[in-house]
Amino acid sequence: MPSKVVIVGAGFGGIAAAIELQHHGITDITILDRAPDFGGTWLYNTYPGSACDVPSQLYSFSYAQRRDWPRLCSPQDEILRYLRGVARDHGVDRFFRGSSTVTSCAWDDESRRWTVSTAQGATHEADAIVLATGQLHQPSFPRIEGADRFAGHTFHSALWDHYYDLVGKRVAVIGTGASAVQFVPEIAEEAARLTVFQRTGNWFMPRKNRPYPRAYKQLVERVPGFQAARRAYWFFYCELLTQGIRHPNTLGRVLGWRSAVFMLWQLRDRELRRKVWPHYTFGCKRVLFSSYFLPALALPNVD
């Protein structure tokens, strides 16, 4: 069993790895992350409307459940607060070395140890390395001919420029993935003109994600077993969606019909419907959850 472990990444994966290692008696741990604090993708992705589209009862550790989630799917700041709290409560924060960008991991056959080097000049020896780096905070820019000649302001949603004011501007959004579905309804209210470019349409399922009412919060706090029951419910619900993707000719048809009815109800304009509609089997691409994106495309200032 290794006695010294270096973990690269301080998001969900890195925190979970450090907690698990401690359960096995390993406490000589170093967590390296190029960011200055815990959080991983939830530290970087701060675009307007940033949130998880998985219910918080599932998008959290089974051994660190919260009863006070404000809504079904929590926003970025709530998830970040949760992660930092878990790291603190489980003693993981003492292992953290922030602002440490790992540049190389070299294995030595003689000593049977790793040497981990950082851009800041530090080196760390380890018997084992856990890579928990993720990829959702790495901007991916499309290769568009002539983009380098664009004189306006550009930035990626994964590194949102909060200092640039979009009010009254003509704004173009390239891509309609999970992030765009969240921030487009937010910035559509600010921009003078918003143009959304889409290569492939998406299947949508409804998700209003309103704050929990007070009565519901009291049920969670006071009724024994209610927390476990709702976690189990959302587990089976998400598994149902997964089974629909695995079985497109049976359950997938039912879920696809549900999605189509929802989209038809939201897309009353036939021309807009033609532009947005996906032409592939439900589940071949990530299904998106939003009750606000499609109506935003119908706003008079949105193309």
C-alpha positions in Angstrom: 0.0 0.0 0.0 1.4 3.5 -0.9 2.3 5.7 2.0 2.6 9.0 0.1 0.0 10.0 -2.5 -0.3 13.1 -4.8 -3.7 14.0 -6.1 -3.9 16.3 -9.1 -7.2 18.2 -9.1 -9.4 19.6 -6.3 -12.9 19.2 -7.6 -15.3 16.4 -6.8 -12.9 13.7 -7.8 -9.9 15.0 -5.9 -11.9 15.6 -2.7 -13.4 12.1 -2.9 -10.0 10.5 -3.4 -8.5 12.2 -0.4 -11.5 11.2 1.8 -11.2 7.6 0.6 -7.5 7.4 1.1 -7.9 8.6 4.7 -10.4 5.8 5.3 -7.6 3.4 4.3 -5.2 4.9 6.7 -3.2 7.0 4.2 -2.8 10.5 5.5 0.4 11.6 3.7 -1.5 13.3 0.9 -0.8 16.4 -1.2 -3.6 17.9 -3.4 -2.3 20.0 -6.2 -4.5 22.3 -8.3 -3.7 25.3 -10.5 -6.7 27.1 -9.0 -6.3 28.9 -5.6 -9.1 27.0 -3.9 -11.2 23.9 -4.0 -14.0 23.6 -6.6 -12.7 22.3 -9.9 -15.1 23.2 -12.7 -17.5 24.9 -10.2 -14.7 27.4 -9.4 -14.2 28.4 -13.1 -17.7 28.2 -14.6 -19.3 31.3 -13.3 -21.3 32.3 -16.4 -24.8 33.8 -15.8 -27.2 31.0 -14.8 -24.4 28.5 -14.1 -25.9 25.5 -12.4 -25.9 21.7 -12.4 -28.7 20.0 -14.3 -28.5 16.9 -12.1 -30.6 17.0 -8.9 -28.5 18.0 -5.9 -29.5 14.9 -3.9 -27.6 12.9 -6.5 -24.9 15.4 -7.4 -23.4 15.2 -3.9 -21.6 12.6 -1.8 -23.7 9.9 -0.2 -21.7 10.4 3.0 -22.1 14.2 2.9 -25.8 14.8 2.3 -27.4 18.2 2.7 -30.9 18.8 3.8 -31.0 22.5 2.9 -30.5 22.6 -0.8 -32.4 25.7 -2.0 -33.8 24.0 -5.1 -33.7 20.8 -7.1 -30.6 21.6 -9.1 -28.3 23.9 -7.3 -26.5 27.0 -8.8 -22.8 27.2 -9.1 -22.2 29.2 -5.9 -24.2 26.6 -3.8 -22.2 23.7 -5.2 -18.9 25.5 -4.6 -19.9 26.2 -1.0 -20.9 22.5 -0.6 -17.5 21.3 -1.9 -15.5 23.6 0.3 -17.6 22.5 3.3 -17.0 18.8 2.6 -13.3 19.4 2.2 -13.2 21.2 5.5 -15.4 18.8 7.4 -13.4 15.7 6.3 -10.0 17.3 6.9 -9.1 17.5 3.3 -8.2 21.2 3.3 -5.0 20.5 5.2 -3.6 18.6 2.2 -4.3 21.4 -0.4 -1.6 23.2 -2.3 -3.3 25.8 -4.5 -2.0 27.7 -7.4 0.1 24.7 -8.4 0.1 23.9 -12.1 1.4 20.4 -12.6 3.7 20.2 -15.7 5.1 16.7 -15.4 4.9 13.4 -13.6 8.1 11.3 -13.9 8.4 7.7 -12.7 11.7 6.3 -11.5 12.1 2.5 -11.7 14.9 2.3 -9.1 13.2 4.2 -6.3 9.7 3.2 -7.5 8.4 6.6 -6.9 6.9 9.5 -8.8 8.3 13.0 -9.1 5.6 15.6 -9.7 6.8 19.0 -10.9 4.8 22.2 -11.1 5.2 25.4 -13.1 5.8 27.3 -9.9 9.1 25.4 -9.4 8.0 22.9 -6.7 8.5 19.2 -6.8 6.7 16.5 -4.9 7.7 12.8 -4.4 4.9 10.2 -4.2 4.4 6.4 -4.3 1.1 6.9 -6.2 -0.7 9.6 -8.2 -4.4 10.2 -8.5 -5.4 12.2 -11.6 -8.6 14.0 -10.9 -8.2 16.8 -13.4 -11.5 16.8 -15.3 -12.1 18.8 -18.5 -15.1 21.0 -18.2 -13.2 24.2 -17.4 -10.9 23.8 -20.5 -12.2 26.2 -23.2 -12.7 24.7 -26.7 -12.7 27.3 -29.4 -14.1 26.3 -32.8 -11.8 26.8 -35.8 -13.6 29.4 -37.8 -12.0 31.0 -40.8 -11.6 34.8 -40.3 -12.3 34.6 -36.5 -8.8 36.2 -35.9 -9.9 39.3 -37.8 -12.9 39.9 -35.6 -12.3 43.3 -33.8 -15.0 42.9 -31.1 -14.7 41.3 -27.7 -14.6 37.5 -27.4 -14.5 35.1 -24.5 -15.5 31.5 -23.7 -18.3 30.7 -21.4 -16.0 28.5 -19.2 -14.0 31.7 -18.5 -16.8 34.3 -18.4 -15.6 37.9 -18.6 -17.8 39.5 -15.9 -16.1 42.9 -16.5 -17.5 43.2 -19.9 -21.0 44.7 -20.0 -23.4 43.0 -22.5 -26.2 45.6 -22.0 -27.1 47.2 -25.3 -24.6 45.2 -27.3 -25.0 43.0 -30.3 -23.9 39.5 -29.1 -23.3 36.3 -30.9 -23.3 32.9 -29.2 -21.7 30.0 -30.9 -23.0 26.6 -29.7 -26.1 25.5 -27.9 -24.8 22.9 -25.4 -25.5 22.6 -21.7 -23.8 25.9 -20.8 -25.5 28.0 -23.5 -28.9 26.6 -22.6 -28.3 28.2 -19.1 -26.8 31.5 -20.0 -28.7 32.4 -23.2 -32.0 33.1 -21.3 -30.0 35.3 -18.9 -28.2 37.5 -21.4 -31.1 37.7 -23.9 -32.7 40.2 -21.5 -29.6 42.4 -21.6 -28.3 42.3 -25.2 -29.8 44.7 -27.8 -29.5 41.9 -30.3 -28.6 38.3 -29.7 -27.7 35.8 -32.5 -27.4 32.1 -31.6 -25.5 29.8 -33.9 -26.3 26.1 -33.7 -24.9 23.2 -35.7 -27.0 20.4 -34.2 -30.4 20.6 -32.4 -31.0 19.2 -29.0 -33.8 17.2 -27.4 -35.1 19.0 -24.3 -36.9 17.9 -21.1 -38.7 20.5 -18.8 -36.9 21.9 -15.9 -38.1 25.1 -14.2 -35.9 24.6 -11.1 -37.8 27.0 -8.9 -36.8 27.4 -5.2 -38.3 24.8 -2.8 -41.4 26.1 -0.9 -41.1 26.4 2.8 -43.5 23.4 3.4 -41.2 21.1 1.4 -38.1 22.2 3.3 -39.9 21.4 6.5 -40.6 17.9 5.3 -37.0 17.4 4.6 -35.9 18.7 8.0 -38.5 17.0 10.1 -39.8 13.8 8.5 -37.5 10.8 9.2 -36.5 9.0 6.0 -37.8 11.7 3.7 -34.3 12.7 2.6 -33.3 9.2 1.8 -36.6 8.7 -0.1 -36.2 11.7 -2.3 -32.6 10.7 -3.1 -33.8 7.2 -4.1 -36.6 8.8 -6.2 -34.2 10.9 -8.2 -31.8 8.0 -8.6 -34.4 5.9 -10.2 -35.7 8.8 -12.3 -32.2 9.4 -13.7 -31.7 5.7 -14.3 -35.0 5.6 -16.2 -33.5 8.2 -18.6 -30.4 6.1 -18.9 -32.4 3.1 -19.8 -34.3 5.1 -22.4 -31.0 5.9 -24.1 -29.9 2.2 -23.9 -33.2 1.0 -25.3 -34.2 3.6 -28.0 -36.9 1.4 -29.6 -38.9 0.8 -26.4 -38.6 3.2 -23.4 -36.6 5.6 -25.6 -39.6 6.1 -27.8 -41.7 7.0 -24.8 -39.2 9.5 -23.5 -38.6 10.9 -27.0 -42.4 11.4 -27.4 -42.4 13.2 -24.0 -39.6 15.5 -25.2 -41.2 16.2 -28.5 -44.5 17.2 -26.9 -42.7 19.6 -24.6 -40.7 21.1 -27.4 -43.8 21.5 -29.6 -45.5 23.3 -26.8 -42.6 25.7 -26.4 -41.9 26.3 -30.1 -45.1 27.8 -31.5 -43.3 29.5 -34.4 -43.0 26.9 -37.2 -39.9 28.5 -38.8 -38.1 28.6 -35.4 -39.1 25.0 -34.8 -37.6 24.0 -38.1 -34.3 25.6 -37.2 -34.1 24.2 -33.7 -35.6 20.7 -34.1 -33.1 17.8 -33.7 -33.0 15.2 -36.5 -31.7 12.2 -34.6 -32.9 9.6 -32.2 -33.6 10.8 -28.6 -30.5 10.1 -26.5 -27.9 10.0 -29.3 -26.7 13.4 -28.0 -26.9 14.7 -24.4 -30.5 15.5 -23.5 -30.8 19.1 -22.1 -33.0 20.2 -19.3 -34.5 23.7 -19.5 -37.9 25.3 -19.6 -36.4 28.7 -20.5 -34.0 28.3 -23.4 -36.5 27.6 -26.2 -38.8 30.5 -25.2 -35.7 32.8 -25.2 -35.1 32.0 -28.8 -38.5 33.4 -29.6 -37.8 36.8 -28.1 -38.0 39.7 -30.6 -34.3 40.6 -30.1 -33.0 37.0 -30.6 -32.1 35.3 -33.9 
